C-alpha cells in the first residue's frame, strides 16, 4: 500500500515542500530510503522503527520503500522522522489519509515516540503558507517561531500517538499562539553616553547609522574603538517586521531560535574573532550554511583588529559589502544568503599601536607599519565609507561625568534621517543612502558649485577612485538628511571628505 505525507526542507534559508512517499510491498523485510538523504535522514529508519514499536503500533515486516521528492535535491536533518512515521502508519491503515493533504509535518522522533524540536521551523512555515496548506504540525518548542506566520494554522504535537489521533479526527492538538511580536531594541544594550570623549567618532557613527554606511575606526589601544562599535546598535532604528522576518529565517535555519525567542527582535550585533575561517565568516560547507555576515543581516558586523584577519578572508567581504548578499557555489548547487549589514571595523595604526600617539613613541619600523596597513587592500578600503581616526582620551575626560549625547537622543535623529530616505526611495528596493544605485546618486546627490569644486579638488589631491568619489557624495547626502535639508551644501561635502582619513594619509607610515 502507498501513502503520501507532506513535509518541508530548507535550502539555503528558504523552505520548500517535500513529498514523503511510503510504499509497503511483499518481500523480505527491508527498508530502502531514497531521495538523496544525508546521514541524519538515513538514520531516521532506526528512530522511526523504535518510536513506532514503543508507542503501541505494530511495525510491518515487509519491504518498505520511502522516497523523498523532489529526489534530485539533497535532504538533511532529522525533521523527516515524523512525516516518515506517519506515512508508515498511513500505509498500514492506522492513519486516515484525509487530513494528510492539508498539513505539513516536521519533527524529530525520540525512541519513545516523543517529538523533539528541529531547525528551520520558520522557513518551513513560510513554505507551507506559500504552497497553500491549511496548516503545519510541529514540535511544541517550534510552535512560537512558526506562529509569527499569519494566515497559517500552526499546531504542535508532543508525541507520535498525539499526531496520529489528530489526523484520525480522534483528538486535538494545541494551537501555537500566533501574531506579530513587536520588534524592539534590546533594553540592556550599552549606551553611547558611556563613551567619554570621542565626540568626533560619535558623530561619525551617527552619520553611519543614519545612512547605513560602513565605518573603519583607527586608533591606539584603549582609545574606545570597541566601545563605540558595540554601541552603534543602540542608535539604529527598530527592525520593522519584514526585516525581523528576514533575519529570523537565518537564525531559525541555524537553530538559534527557541520558544523563549521566536524571532530576532533587535538588530543583531556580531563580533567574530579574527581566527574565524572563510566558511565561518561568509558561509559554506558541503551543504552551504549561512555565516557571520548573514547572522548580521539588518544589523552590525564588527571586525576588531581588522589586519589580523586573513587577507583572503577579508577579500571575501567584497561581494556582501557591494551587493548585500553572498552567493556560494558548489558542484551540485549554488545558494544565495542575505547579508545586508553595516560593517564596523577597528584597527591600530601600526603593529605596536602607537603611531602618531602624542605621548607614547611608536616602536615599529617604517617597513613594518607599511606591511601592517597593506594587509587591508585598496578595493576593500574603497567599500568602507567612513574612515575615522580615534585618538587617545584625555585623562581629564575620564574623570569628568559624560558630556556627549546619549543613545536616546541620537536615535530620533537617525530615525528621522532614515524616514526621509524611506520616502525618497519608496518602491525602489533601496532603503538607505549607502545602497543608492548610480542613477539614484545622479538624481539625489547633486552638489552646488562650491561643493562640486571642493569635491573635485579633493579627488585630485587624494587620488580618489571613482567608488570613493561617489561614496563621499552619498555621505554628504546623509549629512544633509540628518539636518533635514534637501540641498547638499559645501559644508556637508567638507565633513564627508574628512571621513576619508586613510585616503588623506592619516595613520600611514
C-alpha positions in Angstrom: 0.0 0.0 0.0 1.2 3.5 -0.8 0.8 6.6 1.4 1.8 10.2 0.8 2.7 12.7 3.5 4.0 16.3 3.0 6.8 17.9 4.9 9.3 20.6 4.2 13.1 21.0 3.9 15.4 24.0 3.9 17.6 25.0 1.0 19.8 27.9 2.0 17.5 30.0 4.2 14.3 29.2 2.3 11.9 26.3 2.8 10.4 24.1 0.1 7.8 21.3 0.2 8.9 17.7 0.2 6.6 14.8 -0.5 7.3 11.7 1.5 6.0 8.6 -0.3 5.9 5.3 1.8 5.3 2.0 0.0 4.8 -1.4 1.6 5.3 -4.4 -0.6 5.6 -8.1 -0.3 9.1 -9.5 0.1 11.9 -9.9 2.6 11.7 -7.3 5.4 14.0 -4.4 4.5 14.0 -0.6 4.4 15.1 1.5 1.5 15.3 5.3 1.8 15.8 7.2 -1.4 15.8 10.9 -2.5 19.4 12.0 -1.7 19.2 11.7 2.1 22.2 12.7 4.3 23.4 10.6 7.2 20.9 12.1 9.7 18.0 11.3 7.3 19.2 7.8 6.7 19.3 7.2 10.5 15.6 8.0 10.6 14.7 4.4 9.9 16.1 3.3 13.3 14.4 6.1 15.2 11.1 5.5 13.4 11.2 1.8 14.0 11.8 2.2 17.7 9.3 5.0 18.1 6.5 3.1 16.3 7.1 -0.1 18.4 7.4 1.8 21.7 4.1 3.7 21.2 2.0 0.6 20.8 1.8 0.4 17.0 2.8 -2.7 15.1 5.8 -2.4 12.8 5.4 -4.1 9.3 7.7 -7.0 8.5 7.6 -6.1 4.8 9.7 -4.4 2.1 9.5 -0.7 2.9 10.4 2.0 0.4 10.5 5.6 1.3 11.0 8.3 -1.3 11.7 12.0 -0.6 10.6 14.0 -3.6 12.0 16.0 -5.3 14.6 13.2 -5.4 17.3 15.3 -7.1 17.8 17.7 -4.1 19.8 16.6 -1.2 17.9 16.3 2.1 19.5 16.9 5.6 18.4 17.0 9.2 16.1 15.0 11.5 12.8 16.8 10.6 11.8 13.9 8.3 11.2 11.5 11.2 7.6 12.4 12.0 6.4 12.5 8.4 8.1 9.1 7.6 6.5 7.6 10.7 3.0 9.0 9.9 3.4 7.8 6.3 4.3 4.4 7.5 1.2 4.3 9.7 -1.0 5.6 6.9 0.3 2.8 4.6 -0.7 0.3 7.3 -4.1 1.9 7.5 -3.6 3.2 11.0 -3.8 6.8 10.0 -6.6 8.1 7.8 -5.4 9.9 4.6 -8.0 12.7 4.6 -6.0 15.4 6.6 -2.6 14.4 5.2 -3.2 16.6 2.2 -3.9 19.7 4.3 -0.9 19.8 6.7 2.8 19.8 6.6 4.5 17.7 9.3 8.0 18.1 10.7 9.8 16.8 13.8 12.4 14.5 15.2 11.3 11.4 17.0 12.9 10.1 20.1 12.9 6.3 20.7 9.9 6.5 22.9 7.8 8.4 20.3 8.2 11.9 21.7 8.6 14.7 19.1 11.7 16.9 19.5 12.4 20.3 18.1 14.1 20.8 14.7 15.9 23.7 13.0 14.3 25.8 10.3 10.7 25.8 11.6 10.2 29.4 10.4 11.2 28.8 6.8 9.1 25.6 6.8 6.0 27.5 8.0 6.5 30.2 5.3 6.8 27.4 2.7 3.6 25.8 3.9 1.7 29.1 3.7 3.1 29.9 0.2 2.2 26.4 -1.0 -1.4 26.9 0.2 -1.6 24.3 3.0 -4.1 24.8 5.8 -1.5 24.3 8.5 1.7 22.8 9.8 2.2 20.3 12.6 5.5 20.9 14.6 7.1 20.0 17.9 5.9 22.2 20.8 9.3 24.0 21.0 9.0 25.2 17.4 5.4 26.4 17.7 6.2 30.0 18.8 8.5 30.8 15.9 6.2 29.3 13.3 3.3 31.2 14.9 4.6 34.5 13.6 3.5 33.5 10.1 0.0 34.9 9.6 -2.7 33.0 7.7 -1.4 29.6 8.7 -2.8 27.2 11.3 0.2 26.2 13.5 -0.4 23.1 15.6 2.0 21.4 18.0 2.2 17.7 18.8 4.2 16.3 21.7 4.2 12.6 20.6 3.6 10.3 17.6 0.3 9.0 19.0 -0.9 12.5 19.6 -0.3 13.4 16.0 -1.9 10.2 14.8 -5.0 10.8 16.9 -5.4 14.3 15.4 -5.0 13.0 11.8 -7.7 10.4 12.6 -10.0 13.1 13.9 -9.9 11.5 17.4 -8.1 14.2 19.2 -7.0 17.8 19.2 -3.6 19.5 19.1 -2.5 22.6 20.8 -2.6 25.7 18.5 0.5 27.8 18.8 0.0 31.5 19.7 0.1 33.5 16.5 0.7 37.1 15.8 3.5 39.5 15.1 5.7 40.3 18.1 6.6 44.0 18.1 10.3 44.5 17.1 12.2 46.5 19.6 15.7 47.4 20.6 17.4 45.5 23.3 16.7 47.4 26.6 20.0 46.1 28.1 22.3 47.2 25.3 25.1 49.7 26.1 24.6 53.4 25.8 26.6 55.9 23.7 26.8 58.2 26.7 29.0 55.7 28.4 31.9 56.6 26.0 33.7 59.6 27.4 35.3 61.9 24.9 35.5 60.8 21.2 32.7 63.2 20.1 34.0 63.3 16.6 33.8 59.5 16.4 30.3 59.5 17.9 29.3 62.0 15.2 30.8 59.7 12.5 28.8 56.7 13.9 25.6 58.8 13.9 26.2 59.5 10.2 26.9 55.8 9.6 23.7 54.8 11.4 21.6 57.4 9.5 22.8 56.3 6.0 23.7 52.6 6.5 27.4 53.4 5.9 30.4 51.2 6.7 33.0 52.5 9.2 36.6 51.9 9.9 37.9 53.2 13.3 41.7 53.7 13.5 43.4 54.5 16.8 45.7 53.3 19.6 44.8 50.6 22.0 42.4 51.7 24.7 41.0 54.7 22.8 37.5 53.3 22.8 37.1 51.8 19.3 35.4 48.6 20.6 33.1 50.6 23.0 32.0 52.8 20.1 31.3 49.9 17.8 29.3 48.0 20.5 27.0 51.0 21.0 26.2 51.5 17.3 23.1 49.2 17.5 21.7 51.4 20.3 21.2 54.4 17.9 19.8 52.3 15.0 16.1 52.3 14.4 14.0 49.3 15.4 13.6 46.4 12.9 10.4 46.5 11.0 8.5 43.2 10.7 9.8 42.4 7.3 13.4 42.9 8.4 12.9 40.9 11.5 11.4 38.0 9.5 14.4 38.0 7.0 16.9 38.0 9.9 14.9 35.4 11.9 15.0 32.9 8.9 18.8 32.8 9.1 18.7 32.2 12.9 16.0 29.6 12.6 18.0 27.6 10.0 21.0 27.5 12.3 18.9 26.5 15.4 19.4 29.8 17.2 15.8 30.5 17.9 13.8 28.8 20.7 10.4 29.1 22.3 11.7 31.9 24.5 12.9 33.8 21.5 10.6 33.1 18.5 12.1 36.0 16.4 15.0 38.3 16.3 13.5 41.5 17.5 16.6 43.7 18.0 19.2 44.5 15.3 21.9 41.8 15.6 25.5 42.6 16.6 28.0 40.0 15.5 31.7 40.2 16.5 33.6 37.2 15.2 37.2 36.6 16.3 40.0 37.2 13.8 40.8 33.4 13.8 37.5 32.7 12.0 37.6 30.7 8.8 36.2 31.9 5.5 33.3 29.5 5.7 32.5 30.8 9.2 32.5 34.4 8.1 30.9 34.1 4.7 29.1 30.8 4.9 29.9 27.5 3.3 30.3 23.8 3.8 29.4 20.7 1.7 25.8 21.8 2.1 26.3 25.5 2.4 25.2 27.2 5.7 25.0 30.9 6.5 28.0 32.6 8.1 28.5 35.6 10.3 27.7 38.1 7.6 24.3 36.6 7.2 23.8 36.4 11.0 24.5 40.2 11.0 21.8 40.8 8.3 20.0 44.0 9.0 22.4 44.7 11.9 26.1 45.3 12.6 29.1 43.2 11.8 32.1 44.3 14.0 35.6 43.1 13.0 38.0 44.1 15.7 41.8 44.1 14.9 40.9 44.1 11.1 44.5 43.5 9.8 44.7 40.3 11.9 42.0 38.6 9.8 43.4 36.6 6.9 43.7 38.7 3.8 41.9 36.2 1.7 39.1 36.1 4.2 38.8 39.8 4.2 38.6 39.9 0.4 35.5 37.6 0.5 33.7 40.6 2.1 33.7 42.5 -1.2 30.5 40.9 -2.6 28.3 41.3 0.5 29.5 44.9 1.1 28.6 45.8 -2.5 25.5 43.6 -3.2 24.1 42.9 0.3 24.1 39.1 -0.4 26.5 36.2 -0.5 26.5 33.6 -3.3 28.2 30.3 -2.5 28.6 27.9 -5.5 29.2 24.2 -5.2 29.3 21.5 -7.8 25.8 20.4 -7.0 24.2 23.7 -6.2 24.5 27.5 -5.9 22.9 29.2 -2.9 22.4 32.9 -2.1 22.2 34.1 1.5 21.1 37.6 2.7 24.0 39.8 4.0 22.9 43.4 4.2 24.8 44.7 7.2 26.7 47.7 8.5 30.4 46.9 8.8 32.3 48.5 11.7 36.0 47.6 11.6 38.7 48.7 14.1 42.4 48.6 13.8 45.6 50.1 15.3 47.6 52.5 13.1 50.7 50.1 13.4 51.7 46.8 14.9 52.6 48.3 18.3 49.5 50.6 18.1 51.1 54.0 19.0 52.0 55.5 15.6 51.0 59.2 15.9 50.3 58.9 19.7 51.0 62.3 21.4 52.9 60.8 24.4 53.9 57.2 23.6 56.5 56.6 20.9 56.0 54.1 18.1 58.5 51.3 18.2 57.7 50.0 14.7 60.0 50.2 11.6 58.6 52.0 8.6 58.5 48.8 6.6 56.5 47.0 9.4 54.0 49.8 9.5 53.5 49.7 5.8 53.3 46.0 5.7 50.7 46.0 8.5 48.5 48.6 6.9 48.7 46.9 3.5 47.0 43.8 4.8 43.8 45.7 4.0 43.5 46.0 0.3 42.6 49.2 -1.5 39.4 47.7 -3.0 38.2 46.8 0.5 39.0 50.2 1.9 37.1 51.8 -1.0 34.0 49.9 0.2 34.3 51.4 3.7 32.6 54.8 3.5 33.8 56.4 6.7 37.4 56.1 7.8 37.7 57.7 11.2 40.7 58.4 13.4 40.0 57.7 17.1 42.6 59.5 19.2 43.6 58.7 22.9 41.2 60.0 25.5 42.5 62.8 27.8 42.7 61.7 31.5 40.6 64.8 32.4 37.8 63.5 30.2 37.8 60.1 32.0 37.3 61.8 35.4 34.5 64.0 34.2 30.9 62.9 34.0 29.7 62.1 30.5 29.0 65.2 28.4 28.1 63.7 25.0 24.6 62.8 23.7 23.1 59.6 24.9 21.7 56.9 22.6 18.2 58.0 23.4 19.0 61.5 22.0 20.8 60.3 18.9 18.2 57.6 17.9 15.4 60.0 17.0 17.9 61.9 14.7 18.9 58.7 13.0 15.2 57.6 12.7 14.2 61.0 11.2 17.0 60.7 8.6 16.0 57.1 7.8 12.4 58.2 7.3 13.5 60.8 4.7 15.4 58.1 2.9 12.5 55.6 3.0 10.2 58.2 1.4 12.9 59.1 -1.2 13.5 55.5 -2.3 9.9 54.3 -1.9 9.2 51.2 -4.1 12.8 51.0 -5.4 14.2 48.3 -3.2 16.7 50.7 -1.7 16.2 51.9 1.9 19.3 53.9 2.8 21.7 56.2 1.1 24.6 53.8 1.3 22.9 51.4 -1.1 22.0 54.0 -3.8 22.4 53.0 -7.4 24.3 55.2 -9.9 21.1 56.7 -11.4 19.9 57.5 -7.8 23.2 59.1 -6.9 22.9 61.3 -10.0 19.4 62.3 -9.1 19.6 62.7 -5.3 23.3 63.8 -4.7 23.5 66.9 -6.8 26.1 69.4 -5.4 26.1 73.1 -5.6 29.0 74.8 -7.5 31.1 75.3 -4.3 30.6 71.8 -3.1 31.3 70.3 -6.5 34.6 72.2 -6.8 35.6 71.2 -3.3 35.0 67.5 -4.1 36.8 67.7 -7.4 39.8 69.3 -5.8 39.8 66.7 -3.0 39.5 63.8 -5.6 42.5 65.2 -7.5 44.6 65.8 -4.4 43.9 62.5 -2.7 43.8 60.4 -6.0 40.3 59.1 -5.1 38.9 56.2 -7.0 35.5 56.5 -8.7 34.0 54.5 -6.0 35.4 56.7 -3.2 34.3 59.8 -5.1 30.7 58.5 -5.2 30.8 57.4 -1.6 31.7 60.9 -0.5 28.6 62.1 -2.3 26.5 59.5 -0.5 27.9 60.5 2.9 27.2 64.2 2.1 23.6 63.2 1.2 23.3 61.5 4.6 24.7 64.5 6.5 22.2 66.8 4.8 19.4 64.3 5.7 20.5 64.5 9.4 20.0 68.2 9.2 16.6 67.8 7.4 17.6 69.7 4.3 17.2 68.7 0.7 20.1 70.5 -0.9 23.7 69.4 -0.3 25.9 72.3 0.7 29.7 72.7 0.7 29.8 72.2 4.5 28.2 68.7 4.1 30.8 67.9 1.4 33.6 69.1 3.6 32.5 66.9 6.5 32.2 63.9 4.2 35.7 64.4 2.9 37.0 64.4 6.5 35.7 60.9 6.8 38.2 59.6 4.2 41.1 59.6 6.7 43.2 56.9 5.1 42.8 58.5 1.6 44.3 61.6 3.2 47.2 59.6 4.5 46.3 59.8 8.2 47.8 57.0 10.2 50.1 55.9 7.3 53.7 55.2 7.8 
